[in-house]
Each structure stands twice: as structure tokens, then as C-alpha cells.
């Protein structure tokens, strides 16, 4: 028993001496190559084993022959261990360098290109994270490009829409100033109409800027869907009569929702005005509502003839107004034949539908559009007021 304790003490003492001198070397190399650090750890381990073995052999008073055999075996094992550590270190370094080269492709146009050589578990996990990061960067870049394109379109269209009424206002003001206006009262009325149009455009820009900045303040209250639809239809009825379009909103039950009534009325108003201007004379714009699990879905269906499938995903983008939406359809009776039906797009400065989506999403709802027979259907889903049981509405 005493011999075993002595052997243990000698082995521990020899390993401790080597470790005492080897630890500073390992710390000095920790910022250098991984292969060099691994090799240093292997050297310290082998030396600790060798010194401990030799110390124990000396204490056991082995013969010179037996001592030589033990030292030879120990040295061979040390050489194999050091060679294995060196090979492993080279593999780690090669994998690290391959991953470093691959990391340079993160965010590139072609996307992340993973190393072709096999990697260890940790480096493979890092490679997978780099691939995911590259994919997120690509999606972010696509969104940024889409926003930039939308911003440019919006600026171009607003410039166009501002230039036209401002030129008309200037011409009418000069005519009134020079006294050449045959009917000054009519000119004054037209000036008021154009000023109202410009005011509405500025209001839309301000509203959209608040939505995009997250500064839209909502005053939530329990409101009846019936009242919301009724107010929106009443406000849009004069335009519908002028355009010769029939509004239909029968069978809307008074299902309660928790929303900002003024903002949702504006949403419905934007959808109705858009639908009326896109529906031919004698057409129908229908408003409906249905209740499903946890939400009420309001829909506005028009007779625009449908939206091209390629444009459906862009309908709610800022500044989008469809193919020919910048050329408004003449009011019924304003020109012979009443004019052609406008392709369905966002009227005005291309802000109405972007405002619709922004307000609905601020209510934790969603806005969508789909083609139906003869036209398209815009839907907004709003959360129901607490304590409501699901049932069909309207």
C-alpha cells in the first residue's frame, strides 16, 4: 500500500512540475494558431506522462534493460501522440481557413457558399449559422430594394399629381387676376376643389408617415361593425351616385369589434372610393362581413374586372396604383360615352391602400386582396371584442 502511495506521489509530482512550466507556454500560445495550441497541449501531456513514468521507474530500481524498454515504449507512444496532435491541428486549421474563405461570401449576390471539405461539428454549426445569416441579409436587401423602388415611384407620382393641379390653379388665378375669366364663380369653385384635393393628398402623406414611424395613436373602443359599415357607405354614397355605381351593404349584423372607429372608417372609406372609381357605371360595390374564430372579416367587392396576378402582391405597396391608374376615368356624363373603365389601382397619390394596410396592421389585423368573378375582393380582418362567441355575421 505504501509503495502504491509512493508511486502515485512521484507520478503526481513529475506531472505537476511539467504542468507548472507548460501552463505559461500554453497561455502564451492561446492567441496564436489553433494547431500550435493543440500541439503545445499534447507536448505538455506527453512530457507529464514521460516524466512521471521515468520517476516511478527510478524509484522501483528497475534494471537498466527494463528501464530502457520502458523509456523506449514511452517515447514511441509520445511520438505517436504528438504526430496525431499535429495532424489533428492541421485539419482544424484547414477547416477554419476554408470557413474563413466561405465567410467572405456572406451577403454576396450569389449567397453563402459553404466549404466543400468536411468540417468538425462546431465548424459545421458555424457554417450553418453563416448560411442562415447570409439568407437573412439577402431578404433584408430585397426588402430594402423594394422600399427604395416604392419610394422612387411615390416621389415620381406625387410630383406628377402635384404638378397638374398646381398648374391648373396658377392658370385659373392668372385668369381671375387678368379679368379674362368668363365665369369667376366657377373658377373659384374649381380652385376650392383643387385645394381640397391637394389637402387630402397632404393628409394622406402625413398619415402614412405616422404609420411608418410607428407613431399612429389609436383610441380603442367597442364599436359595432354595422355602424362602421353604415358610416362608410353614407360617406361614399355621393361619389357612387355621381359615378352611377350602386352600393350594397345588406345583412350586416351588429357584431362588436375593439378598434379605433375613426381610423377603421377611414380604411373602409378608402376601399369604397377605390372600388367605386374602378367599377363601371351601373356596376355594384358590395360590402359584407363574416365572423370567424377570434376575428371579424369585412370585405369590399367591386366590378373592376380583376387585378393581374403579377400585381396582387403589390397592391398594398406605397405608391402602387396599377397600370393606368394615373389616368382617371371621366365622371359619368362628363364626356361622350362615359369613358373607359380604369384598371383597378390605388387612386390619388398611391397612398390609400398603403394606409389601409398600415391602419389594419396597427390594430393587430391583416389586409388582403383576391380576384373574384368580374372583379376583386378586398378584405380586412379585425379582432373581435372580448367575450364574443363565434357565429356567422351578415
Buried (B, 14 or more C-beta within 10 A) or exposed (E): EEEEEEBEEBBEEBBEBBBEEBEEBBEEBEEEBBBBBBBBBBBBBBBBBBBBBBBBBEBBEBEEEEBEEBBEEBEEBBEEBBEEBBEBBBBBBBBBEBBEEBBEBBBEEEBBBBBEEEBEEEBBEBBEEBBEBBEEBBEEEEEEEEEEEBEEBBEEBBEEBBEEBEEBBEEBEEBBEEEEBEEEEEBEEBBEEBEEBBEBBEEBBEBBEBBEEEEBEEEBEEBBBBBBBBBBBEBBBEBBEEBBBBBEBEEBBEBBBBBBBEBBBBBBBBBBBBBBBBBBBEBBBBBBBBBEEEBBBBBBBBBBBBBEEEBBEBBBBBBBBBEEBBEEBBBBEEEEEBBEBBBBBBBBBBBBBBBBBBBBBBBEBBBBBEBEEBBBBBBBBBBBBEEBEEEEBB
